[in-house]
Amino acid sequence: MSYVDGFVLVVPKKKMAAYAKIARLAGKVWREHGALDYRECVGDDLKVKFGMPFTTLVKTKPGETIVFSYILYRSRAHRDRVNAKVMADPRMQKQPPGMPFDPKRMAWGGFKTIVAA
């Protein structure tokens, strides 16, 4: 079964364009180094009536939105190889001035796939 790195982060709405620019580059780099899929998704329908809304979970403030992202790999070993190449890529070493989000409010982790329909 495949393996997924998943991310949830809070981005000020006024900084979404800057975030999208970084995300496009990251997606290109991950795909070039072997990731099967790379998605960055911005919150749209976040006022849900069932369960806990993401906005409550990450405590968004007015003017902020949520980005849900994932990267798909063949396996955890494949993920580890791809990520090693990505982290060594010079394009990933150049951080733009003023990150468009607070990395302390980012949640991420690796996940084993249990269902692929």
C-alpha positions as CSV (number, residue, x, y, z in Angstrom):
1,M,0.0,0.0,0.0
2,S,1.0,3.6,-0.6
3,Y,2.3,6.0,2.0
4,V,1.2,9.6,2.6
5,D,2.8,12.7,4.3
6,G,-0.1,14.9,5.4
7,F,0.0,18.5,6.5
8,V,-2.5,21.0,8.0
9,L,-1.4,24.6,8.4
10,V,-2.9,28.0,9.0
11,V,-2.2,30.8,6.4
12,P,-3.3,34.4,6.6
13,K,-5.6,35.0,3.6
14,K,-3.6,38.0,2.6
15,K,-0.5,35.8,2.2
16,M,-2.1,33.0,0.2
17,A,-0.5,34.2,-3.1
18,A,2.9,34.0,-1.5
19,Y,2.1,30.6,-0.1
20,A,0.8,29.3,-3.4
21,K,4.1,30.4,-5.1
22,I,6.1,28.4,-2.6
23,A,3.7,25.4,-2.9
24,R,4.0,25.3,-6.7
25,L,7.8,25.1,-6.4
26,A,7.7,22.5,-3.7
27,G,5.2,20.4,-5.7
28,K,7.6,20.6,-8.7
29,V,10.6,19.5,-6.7
30,W,8.8,16.6,-4.9
31,R,7.4,15.3,-8.2
32,E,10.8,15.6,-9.9
33,H,12.3,13.5,-7.1
34,G,9.7,10.8,-7.4
35,A,6.6,11.7,-5.4
36,L,3.5,10.1,-7.0
37,D,1.2,13.0,-6.2
38,Y,1.4,16.4,-4.5
39,R,-1.6,18.4,-3.4
40,E,-2.1,21.7,-1.7
41,C,-5.7,22.4,-0.9
42,V,-7.1,25.7,0.6
43,G,-10.2,25.6,2.9
44,D,-13.5,26.2,1.2
45,D,-16.3,24.5,3.1
46,L,-15.1,24.8,6.7
47,K,-18.3,25.5,8.6
48,V,-19.3,21.9,9.0
49,K,-22.1,20.7,11.3
50,F,-20.7,17.3,12.0
51,G,-17.5,16.5,14.0
52,M,-14.9,19.2,14.8
53,P,-14.3,21.8,12.1
54,F,-10.7,22.3,11.2
55,T,-11.1,25.9,12.1
56,T,-11.8,24.9,15.7
57,L,-9.0,22.3,15.7
58,V,-6.3,24.7,14.6
59,K,-7.9,27.8,16.2
60,T,-8.0,30.1,13.2
61,K,-8.3,33.8,13.7
62,P,-10.2,36.2,11.5
63,G,-8.4,36.7,8.2
64,E,-6.8,33.2,8.3
65,T,-7.6,30.1,6.3
66,I,-6.5,26.5,6.4
67,V,-4.3,24.6,3.9
68,F,-4.6,20.8,3.8
69,S,-1.8,19.2,1.9
70,Y,-0.5,15.7,1.1
71,I,2.2,14.0,-0.8
72,L,1.8,10.4,-2.1
73,Y,4.6,7.8,-2.2
74,R,4.8,4.1,-3.1
75,S,5.9,3.2,0.4
76,R,7.5,4.6,3.5
77,A,11.0,3.6,2.2
78,H,10.2,5.4,-1.1
79,R,9.1,8.5,1.0
80,D,12.3,8.5,2.9
81,R,14.4,8.3,-0.4
82,V,12.3,11.1,-2.0
83,N,12.5,13.4,1.0
84,A,16.3,12.9,1.3
85,K,16.6,14.1,-2.3
86,V,14.2,17.0,-1.8
87,M,16.0,18.2,1.3
88,A,19.3,18.1,-0.6
89,D,17.9,20.0,-3.6
90,P,19.3,23.6,-3.8
91,R,15.9,25.0,-4.7
92,M,14.6,24.0,-1.2
93,Q,17.5,25.7,0.5
94,K,16.4,29.1,-0.6
95,Q,13.8,30.3,1.8
96,P,11.9,33.4,0.8
97,P,12.1,36.3,3.1
98,G,9.1,36.3,5.6
99,M,7.5,32.9,5.6
100,P,3.8,33.3,4.6
101,F,2.7,31.0,7.5
102,D,3.7,30.2,11.1
103,P,5.5,26.8,11.1
104,K,4.7,26.4,14.8
105,R,1.1,26.1,13.9
106,M,1.7,23.4,11.2
107,A,0.8,19.8,11.9
108,W,2.2,17.0,9.8
109,G,3.0,13.3,9.9
110,G,3.4,10.2,7.8
111,F,0.5,7.8,7.3
112,K,0.1,4.2,6.1
113,T,-2.7,3.8,3.6
114,I,-5.3,1.3,4.9
115,V,-7.9,1.9,2.1
116,A,-7.4,2.9,-1.5
117,A,-10.6,2.9,-3.4
